[in-house]
Amino acid sequence: MDGVLRQANKSMQQNRRITDRRTQEISPFSHHRLLGRRRVLRRNGGEEAVAGHLDLYPKRFMVIAVSIMLLCLMDAINTLHLLHRGAREINPVMDLLIQQSPQLFIMCKLLLTGLGMIMLMAYHNARIGLGIRVQSILYGTLLCYAALVLYQWSMFNSLA
């Protein structure tokens, strides 16, 4: 009986994969993102979670991303209204887009912001620079857009 178990164990070891599938990193844009279940990252030796990708993102990040997109749209609309009242666009690329078509300006602004949100969401656990988490940039972007929209509203009073 012992010989049979040894033979079965030896056979299983020979059929084993050479590389462990779990050691390969999955792209944040993989189809597994739609079907996966990973909500939190594994911890590394009692420290913080290792940078990686999740299958399902926390709801707060979705709320932040949608809020940023709404603030971006408000920024674009406010910009067009302020330009109509006599202000001028200081960003030369956006100014060129506005001169081409206001719809093109809004579409490009939302597209660029949306792509940025996708990247920030996909890599929100990564660290950059001085150990700053990418998710901090997500929060910072939300605050900057909120401050910008408030500043634009204050400009409406001064240009009236």
Secondary structure, DSSP 8 states (H G I E B T S, - for coil): -HHHHHHHHHHHHHHS-SS-GGGS---TTSTHHHH----S--BSTTSSB-S---SS--HHHHHHHHHHHHHHHHHHHHHHHHHHTT-----HHHHHHHHH-HHHHHHHHHHHHHHHHHHHHHTTT-EETTTEEHHHHHHHHHHHHHHHHHHHHHHHHHH-
